[in-house]
Amino acid sequence: MDVVNNSNKSVEGVQQTLYTCQGTCSKAIEVTARDGVVENVIFYGGCNGNTKGISQLVRGMKVEDVIAKLKGTTCGARPTSCPDQLTRALEQLRIDN
């Protein structure tokens, strides 16, 4: 998947974003939230089992709680990770909507 720009939209309490990842194996993250609660997360690329697990774990959580728990998580020597990139997508969602 080629992702050029981050895109966001909000309709009747539903927020969506397609976030371009930086510094991880995942190329992009698609997030849907409703009234501040994560409804769905899809990672494009990355470690399939790990990203599916993260998606399932955060479903139903408040956006703020996911950010608080996962922000700053690293992957090996990398300064970021797929969970950390998810928090950045959620922060972008929060700012733009």
N, C-alpha and C positions, 0 to 999 in steps of 0.2 A: 504494500500500500504506500503510495506516495502522498504525503501530507505536506502541504505548503504553508498554510496559515491556520492559526487557531480560530475556530468559529464558535459562536455562542448564540443561543436563542432562548427566549422565555415566553411561555404562553400559559395564562391562567394557573400560575403557581408551579408549572413544570419548567425546569431549567435543563438545558442540554448544552454540552460543549464537546468539541473534538479538539483535543489538546495534542500538540506535537511534542514528543518526548525529546529530551536532550541528555546524552551521556549514559543511556541504557540500551539494552538489547531490544526493548519495546520501542516501536516507532511512533505509536500514537495511543491515546486512551480516549474512548468515548464514554461520557458520563451523563446519566440522567438522574435528576433529583426532583422531588416534589415537596414543596413547602419545607425545604431545609433537610430532607431525609433522602439518602441515597436509594434510588430504585434499581439502577442497573449500571454496571461497569463492564466495558469490553476493552481488553488490551489487544493491540495489534502488534504481534511479534513478542519476543521475550520467552521466558521459560513457561511453556504451556500449563503445566500443573500448578506452578506457583501463582501465575497470574489468574488462573481460574479460581484458585483457593482464596486469593486476596479479594477477588470480585464477590465471591459467596460470603466471605466474612463481613464485608462492609455493607452488604445489602441490608437495608432497614435501619442502619445507623444514622445518627445526625451528622451532617456534613462537618460541623465543628468538632465532634468527637473523633471522627476519622482523622482530621488534620492534627488534632492534639496527640493522637496515638502514633501516627506514622511519620510525621514530619521529621526530617533529618536522618532517616534510616539510610544506611550506606550499604553498598554491595562490594565486598572485597576491598580493594584499594580505591574504588570509585567514590567520589564525594556524594553520590546520589544513588538511587535505586528505583525499581518500579514502584514500590510503595511511596517513596518520597515524591516521585513524579506524579503519582495520583494526588498527593496533597497539593501539588502545584496546580494541577487541573482543577481541583475543587476550589482553591483560592481564586483562580481565574474565573470560575463559574460564579463565585460569590461577588467578585468585583464588577463583572460585566453585566450582571443581571439584577 
